[in-house]
Amino acid sequence: MTTGVRFLSILAIGLVTGLLSANVESPSRVFTEEQLAQASQKYGLLAKRRLIAWQKLVDENIGLPEKTALKAVNDFFNQAQFVSDQIHWKQSDYWATPIEFLGTDAGDCEDYVIAKYFTLKAIGIPESKLYLTYVKAIRLNQAHMVLTYFETPKSIPLVLDNINKRIFPATKRNDLVPIYSFNGDGLWLSKQRGKGKEVKGGTQRLKKWNILLKKLENN
């Protein structure tokens, strides 16, 4: 069974509340003026400019075709530098908020995916179409995370990635083997055919994800 076919197993519909927009001034705002000032003070003027560019990205893509927004968001965040958590945050595994990611202009694969996920939600793409997906990157022989987008529940997903910066259908990404995927509503294991198997306990089992959501909530 090819990797592309295995990707088809990650089919799950999640109805979730807006985890980003719940903390901002309006559904299209990705940060508050207070957060902008704090980021500028902490990370510098260039960080402030990146955050303003982030808001512009959201504003300019609201109402556009979803695939147009996917490309714009993918290209925007893939400009950041890849830096391992050990070097960047002095931790073995740290999940940064989008503001931390843009503030430092660097992060690892989870940080790219998190930033893309919440930005596409802010633009208006339903969460039921977006999944943070753990895979094995065959050529690198290591765990990796990508964002997958399903136009419909039965569509071949599109893969947004920081290694291969172009968006391809999963059937064209034979270098990736899916392991499990999740969003705000649940966690699903990949299997050979049909829908992915939902894991009991859902995202409560994802400690790093829940820590990230708590950080966003506190902000």
N, C-alpha and C positions, 0 to 999 in steps of 0.2 A: 504494500500500500504506500503510495507516494506521500511525501510531506504535505503537498497541496491538498490531497484528499483528507488527510488527517485534520487539517485546519478546518475543514467543513464540519467537523464534529463539535467545534466550539460555537454552538448555536444556543443562545439563551436570551430570553426577554426579561429585562429588569425595569421596573417602574420605580424611580427613585426621586427624592426631592433634590433641588438644586443645592449642591454642597458648597459651591463657590458663591453664587449670587445671593445666598441667604445672609452673607456677611458683608454685603456691600450696599451702596446707596441706591442702586437700581439694577435690574437684571443685566444691563449691558456694561456696568462698571465692574472692573476687575480688581480695583483697589480704591481705598479712600484717600482723601487728601492727607490725612494724618499718616497713613501707611507710606504714602509717597515721600513725605517729609522725613519720616523715620528711616526709610531706605536710603534717601539721599545723604542723610547724616552718617549712617552706618557704612554704606558702600561707596559713596562718592557721586560726583556729578554725572559720570558716564552711566552709572546705574539708574539714576533718575531719568536720563534720556531713554534708556532701554525700556523702562516701565511705561513712559509716555508712548513710546513706539508700540508697546504691547496693547495699550488701550486703543491706539489708532488702528491696529490690526483687527481688533474685535469690532470696532465701530464700522470699519470699511467692509466687513464680511457678513454682517447681519443682513439677512434677506437674500444673500447670493446663493447660487446652487451649492449644495453641500460639498461636492467634489472640488469646487473652486476654493472653498474655505479649508478643506483638508490640505490642499497643496500649499496655500498661503501660510497656514499654521505650521505645517511640517518644515517648510523652508525657513521660516522665521526662527524657530527654536534650534534647528540643526546648525545655526551659525555659532552656537555656544561651543566652548571647548570641552572635550571629554577629559575628565580628571577622576581618578578613582576616589572612593570615599576615604580610603586610608590616607591618601595624600591631601585631599581637599578638606575633609572634616575631622581627620584624625580618629575616625571610627571605622569599624569593619563594614558596617551597613547603615547608612543614614539616608532617609528619604526627605528630600528638601521640598519646601513649598515652592510654588512658582515664583514668588517674590525673592526667596533665597537663591533660587536658580538664576534668575535674571540679575539679581543684585551682584552676584559673584561672577556671572557670565561663564559658569562652568558647572559640570556635574557628571554623573554617570548615567547609565541607560534608564534607570528608574526615574531619574529627575527629568529627563527629556519627555518620557511618557506621561508623567504626572502633569507637567506643564501643558502638554498638548491636549490631554484629556479635559482638564478644567477649562482651558481656553475654548475648545470646541463646544463644551457645554454652555459657556457664556455667550457664544455666538448664536446658540439656539439649536444645536444638533441634539436630538434626544439621547439621554444616557443609555437607553435600550439598544442603541446602535454602536456604542463605544465600549471596548473591553481592554483592560490592561492584561496583557498576555505574556506569561512566562514561556520561554522557549529554550531549547538548546541550540546554540550557534555552532553548527558542525565544524566549520572551518577554524573557529577559534577554540573549539572543544571546551566551551564553558556556558554557564547559564547566562541568559540575556532576557531583556524585556522589550516588547514592542507594543504599539497601540494598534488594535484591529478595529476596523469599521465595517459594519454590516448594513448595506443599503436596505435590505429586507432580512427577516430572520433566516431565509433560505438562500440568500446571496452568498457567492464566494467573497470572503472578507478581503478588504484592502489592508495592506500592512504599512504602517508609518514607523520608520526605523531611523536610528541615528548612524548605523553602520552603513547600510545601503540607503542613501539619502533620497532615492526616487521611490515613489509610491507604486507598489506592484500588487496584483492579486496574489493571494496566498499560493495559488497554483504555480506561480513563477518564483516562489521563494523556497526552493528545494534545499537551501542551506539552513533552514530552520525546522526544528522538530518541536511542535507545541507540547506543553506539559499541562498547564492549567490557565484559566482566565478568570477575571473577576471585574466587577464594577461595584457601585454602591449598594447593590441589592443582593449580591451573592457570589459564590465561588463555584466554579465548575471544572472538573477534571476532564481532560481530553480522552476520547476513546475512539475506536476505529470507525464506527458508523453511528449515525443518528446524533441526537443532542449529547453534549457533554454531560457527564454525571454530576449532579449537584452534590456538593460536599456538606454534610451535616454541620450546622453551626455557621455556615456561610463565611462572610468576611470577618466575623468575630475571631476566626482562627488566624487572621492575618494581622499579627501584632503591629508591624510597621505601618500598615495601612491605617489602622485605628489610631495610632499615635499621630500620624499625619493629619487625619481628620480632626483630632483634638486640637492640634496646633492651629488649623484653619478656623476652628470654632472660637478659640481664644483670641484670635486676631480680629 
